[in-house]
Amino acid sequence: MDYPRILEQVITACRDIGREEVMPRYLKVAHQRKVDGSLLTEADLAAQNALIRRLREILPLPVLGEEMSEAEQHALWEIGDEGLWCVDPIDGTSNFVNGLPFFAISVALMVNRRSVLGVVYDPSNEEAFYAIEGQGAWVNGERLPVKLPPESLGRCMAGIELKRIDRELAGRLAFEHPFSSQRNLGASTLDWCYLASGRMHLYLHGGQKLWDYAAGSLILFEAGGAACSMRGDNFFSGSPWSRSVIAALTPDLLGQWQDWLGIRPPLHASLEETAD
């Protein structure tokens, strides 16, 4: 399969959809609440429909999207071993609705339930992060990471999602944290990319859905980063519908991060390990 050609077409599709479907609705669209309490807008649905149409023109494979029903998502996952598109049409919808310019379109091409190509496109900053398995990761033509991380936790910037971790750990992170500074930016797909680029150095999230990590995790691993679950095992183990994340820009920093968190054993997930 000609992955470089496919990648170029996916980036073009994401840029077009960002320009035509997403940004014209920025700050101008009504929203509603889904059953899980998260926000949904006309822009999410328009972007997802456009992605389905464009991606099927690139490769005629099933497209699994965040804004589909859970039954549809699970059915597509079960039939998608030979090839599946996984998309989040607007990750960071709350930011999008409230005027915070931190949201993204995410697309992953998955084969045998493993991402082989990923694109995360930030339409407000016109940044495309992308990777092909075994070929490295990039942002707008520049190899990732753009900058190298510090060697110790004490000088690191951490991305921490506190909502899905237990209260004791949240308290430790708030009052005894080992890093220099912490951010929670509200769009998981971009969190992975900011980590891969060196804008952040550590990451912790208590539970992500398939579309949150499908493209971003590939981009991090291809940038030389490392990750595991909060149990300390292979990041790709367990249910694809809810995966906890401990990650860092380098395996050495991941080991230090795990030591502070008390996670054992320090297993560094890689793309060569078999996904579930």
C-alpha distance (Angstrom), angle and dihedral (degrees) to the residues before:
residue distance angle dihedral
M1 . . .
D2 3.80 . .
Y3 3.79 98.4 .
P4 3.84 96.5 172.1
R5 3.81 90.4 56.6
I6 3.81 91.5 45.7
L7 3.80 90.6 48.3
E8 3.79 92.2 53.2
Q9 3.80 90.6 50.8
V10 3.81 92.8 48.2
I11 3.82 92.2 50.4
T12 3.81 89.5 50.2
A13 3.81 90.8 49.4
C14 3.81 92.1 50.0
R15 3.81 92.1 48.7
D16 3.82 91.4 48.5
I17 3.80 93.5 47.8
G18 3.79 91.7 46.2
R19 3.79 90.2 52.5
E20 3.82 97.7 40.8
E21 3.81 105.7 32.3
V22 3.80 109.6 19.2
M23 3.80 112.7 35.0
P24 3.85 96.4 43.9
R25 3.83 86.4 60.5
Y26 3.82 96.0 45.2
L27 3.85 108.8 126.1
K28 3.81 89.4 -4.7
V29 3.78 105.4 78.8
A30 3.81 133.4 90.9
H31 3.79 119.7 -129.4
Q32 3.78 140.7 -155.3
R33 3.80 136.5 -164.2
K34 3.80 122.6 -104.2
V35 3.80 122.1 -144.0
D36 3.82 91.2 -91.8
G37 3.82 91.0 53.0
S38 3.80 96.5 -107.4
L39 3.79 121.7 128.6
L40 3.80 126.7 -99.6
T41 3.81 126.5 -169.9
E42 3.78 138.3 -179.4
A43 3.80 86.2 -107.5
D44 3.83 91.7 60.9
L45 3.80 91.3 53.3
A46 3.80 95.0 42.6
A47 3.81 91.6 49.0
Q48 3.80 92.5 47.0
N49 3.82 92.8 50.3
A50 3.80 90.6 48.3
L51 3.80 91.2 48.9
I52 3.80 91.8 50.4
R53 3.80 90.8 52.2
R54 3.82 96.3 44.7
L55 3.80 97.0 42.2
R56 3.80 93.3 49.7
E57 3.81 87.9 53.7
I58 3.82 89.0 54.5
L59 3.82 95.1 44.8
P60 3.83 121.1 -4.0
L61 3.81 95.9 -129.4
P62 3.82 133.1 130.0
V63 3.81 114.2 -82.3
L64 3.80 118.3 -143.5
G65 3.81 112.1 -162.8
E66 3.78 134.5 -174.4
E67 3.80 92.7 -124.8
M68 3.81 94.3 58.1
S69 3.78 122.2 98.2
E70 3.78 118.0 -88.9
A71 3.81 89.9 -113.6
E72 3.81 91.2 54.3
Q73 3.81 91.8 47.4
H74 3.80 93.9 51.2
A75 3.80 92.7 45.6
L76 3.82 91.8 51.6
W77 3.81 91.4 46.9
E78 3.81 90.6 54.3
I79 3.82 93.7 53.1
G80 3.81 97.3 38.2
D81 3.80 103.2 84.1
E82 3.80 94.2 111.1
G83 3.79 93.1 47.6
L84 3.77 138.6 -27.5
W85 3.79 137.3 175.4
C86 3.81 113.5 -139.4
V87 3.81 116.1 -165.4
D88 3.76 141.5 179.2
P89 3.82 104.4 -166.2
I90 3.81 94.4 -161.8
D91 3.78 117.8 5.0
G92 3.80 108.5 -168.3
T93 3.79 97.7 36.2
S94 3.81 91.7 163.9
N95 3.81 88.8 57.2
F96 3.81 89.8 46.3
V97 3.81 92.7 51.7
N98 3.80 94.7 45.4
G99 3.79 97.2 45.1
L100 3.79 100.1 -105.9
P101 3.83 107.3 142.0
F102 3.80 96.0 -137.4
F103 3.80 110.6 103.1
A104 3.78 135.3 105.9
I105 3.78 150.6 -166.2
S106 3.80 111.3 -120.8
V107 3.82 127.5 -163.1
A108 3.80 128.6 175.2
L109 3.78 129.0 179.9
M110 3.80 107.6 -147.3
V111 3.81 128.2 -166.3
N112 3.80 121.0 -176.0
R113 3.82 87.3 -1.3
R114 3.79 92.5 -60.3
S115 3.79 126.9 108.4
V116 3.80 113.4 -114.0
L117 3.81 97.8 168.7
G118 3.79 130.8 23.8
V119 3.81 138.1 -178.3
V120 3.80 127.4 -176.9
Y121 3.79 112.7 -176.0
D122 3.80 123.7 -167.1
P123 3.83 104.3 -159.9
S124 3.80 96.4 -172.2
N125 3.82 91.7 58.7
E126 3.83 96.1 26.5
E127 3.80 91.4 -127.0
A128 3.80 120.9 149.6
F129 3.81 116.5 -164.5
Y130 3.80 113.5 -169.7
A131 3.79 145.9 162.4
I132 3.78 143.2 -179.1
E133 3.78 118.7 -151.3
G134 3.79 109.4 -94.1
Q135 3.82 94.3 4.8
G136 3.81 104.5 82.8
A137 3.79 134.0 -111.0
W138 3.80 131.3 -84.3
V139 3.79 145.2 -177.0
N140 3.81 116.5 -149.2
G141 3.80 90.2 -26.6
E142 3.83 96.9 -45.4
R143 3.80 118.7 116.1
L144 3.81 117.0 -115.6
P145 2.93 135.2 -90.5
V146 3.79 93.4 48.7
K147 3.81 90.9 -170.6
L148 3.79 131.7 20.2
P149 3.81 120.3 -116.7
P150 3.80 127.4 -119.0
E151 3.80 116.5 -94.0
S152 3.81 97.2 -122.2
L153 3.80 134.6 51.4
G154 3.78 92.2 -123.3
R155 3.79 92.0 72.5
C156 3.80 97.3 41.2
M157 3.80 131.6 112.8
A158 3.80 110.2 -136.7
G159 3.78 131.6 -158.2
I160 3.82 106.7 -146.7
E161 3.81 127.7 -179.4
L162 3.83 104.4 -163.1
K163 3.82 100.1 -178.8
R164 3.80 97.9 81.1
I165 3.81 102.1 41.0
D166 3.80 128.5 84.5
R167 3.79 120.8 -88.7
E168 3.81 95.4 -113.6
L169 3.80 93.5 56.0
A170 3.80 91.3 42.9
G171 3.80 88.7 54.9
R172 3.79 92.7 49.8
L173 3.79 90.8 49.7
A174 3.79 91.5 49.1
F175 3.81 98.3 47.0
E176 3.83 108.3 18.1
H177 3.79 102.7 30.5
P178 3.83 118.5 156.9
F179 3.82 96.4 -147.2
S180 3.80 130.7 79.8
S181 3.81 98.5 -121.0
Q182 3.80 141.4 -1.1
R183 3.81 135.9 -148.6
N184 3.80 136.0 -175.2
L185 3.79 106.9 -165.7
G186 3.80 101.1 174.1
A187 3.82 104.2 -123.8
S188 3.80 115.2 88.6
T189 3.79 95.6 -166.8
L190 3.80 90.7 58.3
D191 3.81 92.2 41.8
W192 3.82 88.4 63.4
C193 3.80 90.3 49.6
Y194 3.80 95.3 46.9
L195 3.79 87.3 51.4
A196 3.83 91.2 48.5
S197 3.80 91.4 49.6
G198 3.82 95.1 50.2
R199 3.80 95.5 -111.4
M200 3.79 86.2 117.3
H201 3.79 126.1 21.7
L202 3.81 106.8 -164.0
Y203 3.79 133.2 36.9
L204 3.80 137.4 -168.2
H205 3.80 127.7 178.3
G206 3.80 126.8 164.2
G207 3.79 98.4 -147.7
Q208 3.80 136.7 -2.8
K209 3.78 132.8 -177.1
L210 3.80 123.4 -126.4
W211 3.82 94.1 -97.1
D212 3.82 91.3 49.9
Y213 3.80 93.9 63.2
A214 3.82 107.8 17.9
A215 3.81 96.1 95.1
G216 3.81 100.3 20.3
S217 3.79 97.4 53.5
L218 3.81 90.7 53.3
I219 3.81 90.0 50.4
L220 3.83 90.9 51.3
F221 3.80 94.9 47.5
E222 3.80 91.8 46.8
A223 3.83 88.6 51.4
G224 3.82 89.1 57.1
G225 3.79 97.5 -97.8
A226 3.79 128.2 137.9
A227 3.80 137.1 -145.5
C228 3.77 144.8 175.7
S229 3.78 136.2 176.0
M230 3.79 123.0 -92.1
R231 3.81 86.8 -99.1
G232 3.81 88.5 62.0
D233 3.79 94.9 -114.7
N234 3.80 133.5 116.3
F235 3.80 109.3 -49.5
F236 3.81 89.8 -133.6
S237 3.81 94.4 57.2
G238 3.77 122.1 99.8
S239 3.78 131.0 26.2
P240 3.81 116.7 -14.6
W241 3.80 89.1 -144.0
S242 3.81 96.4 66.4
R243 3.81 121.5 21.1
S244 3.78 125.7 165.6
V245 3.80 117.1 -142.0
I246 3.78 136.2 -147.2
A247 3.80 108.4 172.5
A248 3.78 143.8 160.2
L249 3.77 138.7 -177.0
T250 3.82 91.7 -111.0
P251 3.81 133.7 28.1
D252 3.81 89.9 -121.0
L253 3.80 92.2 56.1
L254 3.80 89.7 46.3
G255 3.81 89.0 55.8
Q256 3.80 91.1 51.4
W257 3.82 90.8 46.0
Q258 3.81 91.1 50.8
D259 3.81 91.2 48.0
W260 3.80 91.5 55.2
L261 3.80 91.9 45.3
G262 3.80 91.1 47.8
I263 3.79 93.5 -122.3
R264 3.82 115.0 158.6
P265 2.93 137.4 -136.2
P266 3.83 100.5 24.3
L267 3.78 98.6 -135.1
H268 3.82 113.8 174.3
A269 3.78 110.8 -147.7
S270 3.79 117.3 -139.8
L271 3.77 135.5 -177.4
E272 3.78 90.1 -107.6
E273 3.80 91.1 65.9
T274 3.78 114.2 94.7
A275 3.77 117.4 -101.8
D276 3.76 118.8 -137.0
